[in-house]
Amino acid sequence: MIDRDGYRPNVGIILCNKRNEVFWAKRVREYAWQFPQGGIQEGESPAQAMYRELDEEVGLEPHHVKIIGRTSGWLRYDVPRQFVRRETRAIYKGQKQIWFLLRLVGSDSDVSLRKAQVPEFDAWRWHSFFVPLGSVVEFKRDVYRKALMELAPHLKLRPPNTYQ
């Protein structure tokens, strides 16, 4: 499902613990760290997609988390052409995302990266809220910065002066 501007609807998930540290996950067989995210399927609301992706990628169910906030609108990023499948290059530009800020109300032991048939992550850790953007794949950095900046006030957090 790609919109008329070439963007696939998607959700991003910033999961935090009671110390306001964020869930940082490593992609399988790569040294790439990111927040959980995934596409919105036909007929799904952003919240429904978020709960489905949270279960598929992290193994958490709705009773394990509390929604603290979400971005007010879509945040977009373009995917470099070399990462786009040839058959979709004419219509696909990238992702548009609604980002959710969640609080884990369960425990760390509720996390299960092996719940899905094909896991996306093989490791995870808690990280300070303002993750170093240099560790995020370059074409997603601006969206990460915007999401973290918009959602930080829900936790009464202020970004470092140099956060870019």
N, C-alpha and C positions, 0 to 999 in steps of 0.2 A: 504494500500500500504506500504509494508515493504521491505526495500532493502535487498540484499543478506547477509549483515552483521547483520541483525536483527534490524535495526533502521527505525523508521517511520519518513518521512520528515515532517517538521514542521516549522512554523515561530514564532518568538518572537517579541513583539512590545514594544519599549521604547518610550513613548509619552511624550514630554516635553512642558511646557508652555514658555512664553517669559522670565521668570525668571530662566529658566533651571531647574525647578523642574519637577519631573517625576510623571506620573499618576500611582498611586498605588491602586490596587483594592482588595477587600475582597471577597473571595469565599462564595457563598450562604451557610448559616447555618454552617459555620466553622470560626475559628479564624485563617485563613491562608491568607496572603497577597501576591500578585504576580503581575507581568506584564501580560497583555493579550498575549495569544498565542494560536495556533491551527494548525491542520494538513493541509498539502497541498494535495488537491484532485487530482485525475487522470486528467492529461491534464492542470493543473494550473501551472503558473509560481509562484515563491516565492512572487513576488509583487502582483499578482492577489489574492493569498491566504491571504496575509497581509491585503489588502483592504477588502476582504470578512470577515475575522475575526474581523477587526476593526469595521465594521458595525454591525456584529452579537453580539459582546460582549460589545461594548462601544457605539454603535449607531452613530458613526461618518462616514461620507462619504468622498470620495477623496478630495472634495473641502474644507473640514474642516482642512486638514493637508498638510504639505509639507515634502517630504522625505529629510532628511539631510544627512543620511549615512546608510550603512548596513555593516554587518560583511563580511570580505573577503572570508570566507568559512564557512563550517558547524561546529557548536559546538555541541558536543554530551554529553548526560547523560544517564546512565543506570537507569532503574526503578527497585526498589527492587522487588524480586520475589513475595512477599506477595501482591503487588499491581497489578500484571499482571494476567489477566484472564487465568484460567487453560488451556483452549483450545488453547491459543497462546504461552504458555510458551516455547515450543520447538523452536519457530522461532523468538520471539520478545524479544529484549534486552532493547530498550529504544527509545529515540527521538534524531534526528539530526536536528538542527535548524539553519536557517539564521535569524539573528536579524536585525531589522530595527529601526533606530532612526528617529522619526518624530517630527515636530514642529506643535503644534496646532495653526492654523491661524484663526479658528473660535473662539467661546467663550465657557466658561464653561457650559453655558446653552444648548449647542449643544449635550453634553454628555447625553445618555439615556441608562441606564442599563436594561431597560424593553422592549427594541425593539424586542428582541428574544422571541420566544415562551417559551423557558426554559432558563431564565437568568442564567449566570454563576457567576455573582457578585451581591452583594446586598448593597455594599457601596464602595466609592472611595474617595481619597484625593490626594492632591499634596504633594510630599515628596522631600527632598533634593536629588540631583542626585545620590549620592553614598549611596543607601539604605543600612540599616544595614543587612548584610547577615545572621545574626542570626535569622531574622524574615522570612527568605526564607526556604522552606522545604529542609531538609539537602541534599538530592540527587541532587538538582538543584543549589546549592550554587556556585559551581565552574563555571558552565555555566553563571550564572548571573554575577559573578566577571569578567570573560573573556569578556562578551559582553559589560559591562559598561566600562571596561578598554580600549577596542578597540575603542569604539564609543565616549568616552569622549573628545578626541582631536578635534572632529568636532565642539564642543562647547567651545573649548579652556579651558577645565577644566582639573585639575590635581587631581588625587586621593590622599586621605590622605596617609601619609607614612605607616600607619598600616592597610590599606585596604586589608583584606583577607577574 
